[in-house]
Amino acid sequence: GVVVINPPYGERMDKDNIDELYKMMGDTFKKNFAGYDCWILSSNMEAFKHVGLRPSRKIQLYNGPLECRFMKFEMYQGTKKIHKLEGRSESGERVGKRSEENG
């Protein structure tokens, strides 16, 4: 699935509320959207830091006069290391498998 969100940038909201909102978005993505690509459009570069996730893609664009970033966050269960081990190579071959003991 795909989630696309255009949250407030902080033009009309208190900075602390914006930071908390972006943190909540990141937490929600992690907990509820494994397997999804989550995109956020914002001009607030500082607020992106509070998402707590590393974007896999960043696109610079403008929303009217505001310079923005459209950032993609690929969501998966577990850690990135485990995700890579369970994934497949670009050719489609299995690159590894997490052991049953590690759950």
N, C-alpha and C positions, 0 to 999 in steps of 0.2 A: 504494500500500500504506500501511499504518499500523503503526507501532511504538509500543507502550505499555510503559513501564518504571517500576517502583517500586523504585528503588535504595535502599540503606541511607541513612539520614538523618544518621548520625554519632552516634547515641545510644550505640552500642557500638563504634565504630571510631575510630581516631586521625584527627585533623583532616587531616593531610597525606595520608593514604591516601584520605580522602573527596574532597579537592580533586583528587587525581590521577585518581580514578575518574570524577568528573564531567567532567574534561578529556578523558579517554579516550572517554567516551560521545559528547561533541560531535565529537571527531575521527572516530570511527567513523561517526556519522551523516553527516558531510560526505563521507567517502570512499566509503561503501558504500550509502547510502540515498537517492540522488538521485531525486526524484519522490515521495518518501514524506512523510507527515505523522508526525513523531515527537513523542510526548507523554512528559513526565516528571512523576511525582508525587513531591513531596518537601516536608518541613517545613524543610529546610536552605536558607534564602534565600542565605546566603553561598556555599554550594556551587554554586548555580545560576550564579553569576558565572563559574565555572570551565568551564562548558559551552562558552563562547566563541561562542555563537550568540544572536541576538536573537529572543525569542519573538514569535510573531504573535498569540498569545492567552494570557491568564492567567486562571485560574479559582481563586478562593479557596474552600477547603473544609476539612473536618476529617477526619482519620483517627484515630478515637477522640478523645483529648483534644488531639491535636497539630494546630495550625493549619498547613495545607499550601497549596501552590500546585500546580495541574495546568497545566503549560505546554506549549504547542504550538509546535513548530519545523517550519516548512515547508522541506523540503530540495529543492534544485535544483542543477544543474550550473552552474559558473561563478560570476560575481558577480551580486548583486541587480540591478545596472544592466542587465546583459546579459539576465538573466531577464525583467525588465520589458519590454525591447525585443523579445524573442521571444514575449512573451505576447500575450494577447488582452484586449480591454477587457471590461467586464462585459456588454456587448451581444453579445459573441462576435466582434466585428470584430478583425482583425489590427491590432495597434498598432505594429508595427515588425518588422524582420528584421535580424539580424546579417549583415554582408557575408561573402561566401565568403572574402575575403582575410584576415579576422580569425580565421577558423577556428572 
